[in-house]
């Protein structure tokens, strides 16, 4: 049998050596996080918030919604480390349990937003033509409406509650995600492996899941981290304005709204949720920035 000489070995003619196995996405992500200090710090902060939210019943013996009028407006002390609010509820307990609401609703809203935006963005890039034109014009019209105004319209029309908030967040942010994902997918669509998949007769959804999406996973992950930080702020803003969580739900935005009139008496009742919200947003932003730089994701270019 004739042979073909290669720089590394002698391979029998007609035989094609398989390419070296590419590390999985989880392994590449772990190496990326370890190589980026910003991503490491950001993800560590988010992990701490997640751990505190899960362990809230262990970290405090107080119920977040149980009030005692005789214990109202107490400063920090041995019994109440962060004091109490105007209803006699333990501030620390409400902050700890408030992380559950903030993380739960924010993660759900971000997952729905990223999932819809990714599917629509990839479909627009793959199909092109009239579908792309119509979809982008509709999204441009939605983007012309201020975010907080669109949120208030949806919440006012459908009422409050976690499900409505998730829907409202999706209405506001899906168009932006579509533009970013579409920009990333447009760079992948002309690739040879996508052309080969089309030549084999594969359908649009098969090409999307098997060819396009695996090659823009980095962009989607960075977009998820970035959108999550904005969603957390937006949900807290809704609660502060009275359109989000209903009292006595432990929510950081609602806590600030309830205690802002007594900030000179018990400042920790307002400062504690603000600090918790700020650290979570900082952690998410650090994670998004670190991952985008380590992966070389240019969000501005991809959204153009």
C-alpha positions in Angstrom: 0.0 0.0 0.0 1.3 3.4 -0.9 1.8 5.9 1.8 1.7 9.6 2.3 4.4 11.3 4.4 3.3 14.0 6.7 5.4 16.1 9.1 4.4 14.0 12.1 3.8 10.5 10.8 3.4 8.3 7.8 -0.2 7.7 7.0 -1.5 5.1 4.5 -2.8 6.6 1.2 -6.5 7.1 1.1 -6.9 7.3 4.8 -7.8 10.6 6.4 -6.7 11.2 9.9 -9.5 12.6 12.1 -8.9 16.1 13.4 -7.7 16.5 17.0 -10.6 16.6 19.4 -11.7 20.1 20.3 -12.2 20.7 24.0 -15.8 20.9 25.1 -17.5 24.2 25.8 -17.5 23.6 29.5 -13.7 23.0 29.5 -13.1 26.1 27.3 -15.3 28.2 29.6 -13.5 27.0 32.7 -10.1 27.9 31.1 -11.5 31.3 30.1 -12.7 32.1 33.6 -9.4 31.1 35.1 -7.5 33.3 32.6 -9.7 36.4 33.3 -9.4 38.0 36.7 -12.5 40.1 36.1 -14.6 37.1 35.1 -13.4 35.2 38.1 -14.2 37.9 40.5 -17.6 38.6 38.9 -18.7 35.0 38.9 -17.5 34.6 42.5 -19.7 37.5 43.6 -22.6 36.1 41.8 -22.0 32.6 43.3 -21.9 34.2 46.8 -25.2 35.9 46.2 -26.7 32.6 44.9 -25.3 30.7 47.9 -26.7 33.3 50.4 -30.1 33.2 48.7 -30.2 29.4 49.0 -29.1 29.3 52.6 -31.3 32.2 53.7 -33.4 30.0 56.1 -30.1 28.8 57.7 -28.5 32.3 58.0 -31.4 33.9 59.8 -34.1 32.7 62.2 -36.5 35.6 61.3 -39.3 35.3 58.8 -39.0 38.1 56.2 -42.7 38.9 56.2 -43.4 38.7 59.9 -43.7 42.1 61.6 -43.8 43.2 65.2 -45.0 46.8 65.8 -43.2 47.0 69.1 -39.9 46.3 67.4 -40.3 48.9 64.6 -37.5 51.2 63.5 -34.8 49.7 65.6 -31.2 50.3 64.8 -28.6 47.5 64.3 -28.1 45.4 67.5 -27.5 41.9 68.8 -31.1 40.8 68.1 -31.4 42.5 64.7 -28.0 42.9 63.0 -29.2 45.3 60.4 -32.1 46.7 62.4 -35.8 46.6 61.6 -38.1 48.5 59.3 -41.2 50.6 60.0 -43.3 47.4 60.3 -40.9 45.7 62.7 -39.6 43.3 60.2 -35.9 42.2 60.4 -34.0 44.0 57.6 -31.3 41.3 57.3 -33.9 38.6 56.8 -35.6 40.6 54.1 -32.3 41.3 52.3 -31.3 37.6 52.4 -34.7 36.4 51.2 -34.9 39.2 48.7 -32.0 37.6 46.8 -34.2 34.7 46.1 -36.8 36.9 44.4 -34.2 39.0 42.5 -32.2 36.0 41.2 -35.2 33.8 40.5 -37.2 36.3 38.5 -34.1 37.8 36.8 -32.7 34.4 35.7 -36.1 33.3 34.4 -36.7 36.5 32.5 -33.1 36.5 31.1 -33.4 32.9 30.0 -36.7 33.5 28.2 -35.3 36.7 26.6 -32.0 35.0 25.4 -33.8 31.9 24.1 -36.3 33.9 22.0 -33.7 36.4 20.9 -31.3 33.7 19.9 -33.8 31.7 17.9 -35.2 34.7 16.1 -31.7 36.2 15.4 -30.4 32.9 14.0 -33.5 32.4 11.9 -33.3 35.9 10.4 -29.6 35.4 9.5 -30.2 32.0 8.0 -33.4 32.7 6.0 -32.6 36.3 5.1 -34.9 37.9 2.4 -38.3 39.1 3.4 -38.3 37.4 6.8 -35.2 39.3 7.8 -36.5 42.6 6.5 -39.9 42.3 8.1 -38.5 41.1 11.5 -35.9 43.8 11.7 -38.4 46.6 10.9 -40.8 45.3 13.6 -37.9 45.1 16.1 -36.8 48.6 15.2 -40.3 49.9 16.0 -40.2 48.2 19.4 -36.7 49.5 20.1 -38.0 53.1 19.5 -40.2 52.8 22.6 -38.3 53.6 25.9 -37.7 50.5 28.0 -39.4 51.7 31.2 -42.4 52.9 29.2 -42.9 49.6 27.5 -42.6 47.8 30.8 -45.2 50.0 32.4 -47.6 49.5 29.5 -47.3 45.7 29.7 -47.6 45.6 33.5 -50.5 48.0 33.6 -52.4 46.0 31.0 -51.7 42.5 32.4 -51.2 43.2 36.1 -48.3 42.4 38.4 -46.7 39.0 39.2 -43.5 37.1 38.3 -45.0 35.7 35.0 -46.1 39.2 33.8 -42.7 40.7 34.7 -40.9 37.9 32.7 -43.1 38.7 29.7 -42.5 42.4 30.1 -38.8 41.9 30.2 -38.9 39.7 27.1 -40.9 42.4 25.2 -38.2 45.0 26.1 -35.0 43.1 25.6 -35.7 40.5 22.9 -35.3 43.0 20.0 -31.8 44.0 21.3 -30.8 40.3 21.7 -32.0 39.6 18.2 -29.8 42.3 16.7 -26.7 41.0 18.6 -27.2 37.3 17.8 -28.2 38.1 14.2 -24.9 40.0 13.7 -22.9 37.1 15.1 -24.8 34.5 13.0 -24.3 36.5 9.8 -20.6 35.9 10.2 -21.2 32.1 10.4 -23.8 31.6 7.7 -21.3 32.0 4.8 -19.0 29.3 6.3 -18.3 26.1 4.3 -19.9 23.8 6.8 -23.2 25.7 6.7 -23.1 25.6 2.9 -22.4 21.8 3.0 -25.3 21.3 5.4 -27.6 23.1 3.0 -26.3 21.0 0.1 -27.2 17.9 2.1 -30.7 19.1 2.3 -30.8 19.8 6.0 -33.6 22.0 7.2 -33.3 25.5 8.7 -33.8 24.3 12.3 -31.3 21.5 11.9 -28.6 23.9 10.6 -29.4 26.4 13.4 -28.9 23.9 16.2 -26.1 21.8 14.7 -24.0 24.3 12.7 -24.8 28.0 13.7 -25.6 27.9 17.4 -22.5 26.0 18.5 -20.3 28.6 16.8 -21.9 31.6 18.5 -22.3 30.1 22.0 -19.6 32.5 23.3 -21.6 35.5 22.1 -24.9 34.1 23.6 -23.2 33.5 27.0 -21.8 37.0 27.2 -25.1 38.5 26.1 -26.8 36.5 28.9 -24.5 37.9 31.6 -24.9 41.4 30.3 -28.6 41.2 30.0 -28.9 39.7 33.5 -27.4 42.7 35.1 -29.8 45.1 33.3 -32.8 42.8 34.1 -31.9 42.9 37.8 -31.9 46.7 37.8 -35.1 46.9 35.7 -37.0 44.5 38.0 -35.9 46.4 41.1 -36.9 49.7 39.4 -40.4 48.3 38.7 -40.7 47.2 42.4 -39.6 50.6 43.5 -42.3 52.3 41.4 -44.9 49.9 42.7 -45.4 47.8 39.6 -43.2 44.8 40.6 -43.3 42.7 43.7 -46.4 43.1 45.9 -46.0 43.8 49.6 -44.9 42.1 51.8 -42.7 40.2 49.4 -39.1 40.6 50.3 -37.7 42.4 47.3 -34.8 44.9 47.2 -36.5 47.5 45.1 -39.7 47.3 47.2 -37.6 47.6 50.4 -36.0 50.8 49.3 -39.5 52.2 48.4 -41.0 51.3 51.7 -38.1 52.6 53.9 -37.0 55.7 52.0 -39.1 58.0 54.2 -37.3 56.7 57.3 -33.8 56.7 55.9 -32.6 59.3 58.5 -34.0 57.1 61.3 -33.0 53.6 60.2 -30.6 54.1 57.2 -29.7 50.4 57.0 -33.3 49.5 56.0 -32.6 51.3 52.7 -28.9 50.9 52.4 -28.8 47.2 52.9 -30.9 46.3 49.8 -29.1 49.0 47.8 -25.7 47.4 48.7 -27.0 43.9 47.9 -28.4 45.1 44.5 -25.2 47.0 43.7 -22.8 44.1 44.4 -24.9 41.7 42.3 -25.0 44.0 39.4 -21.2 44.7 39.7 -20.6 40.9 39.8 -22.7 40.3 36.6 -21.0 43.2 34.8 -17.5 42.0 35.7 -18.4 38.5 34.6 -19.8 39.8 31.2 -16.8 42.1 30.6 -14.2 39.5 31.6 -15.8 36.8 29.4 -16.2 39.1 26.4 -12.6 40.2 26.5 -11.3 36.6 27.0 -13.4 35.3 24.2 -12.8 38.3 22.0 -16.5 39.1 21.6 -17.1 42.5 20.2 -20.7 43.2 21.1 -20.8 46.6 19.3 -19.6 45.1 16.0 -22.0 42.2 16.2 -25.0 44.4 16.9 -24.3 46.6 13.8 
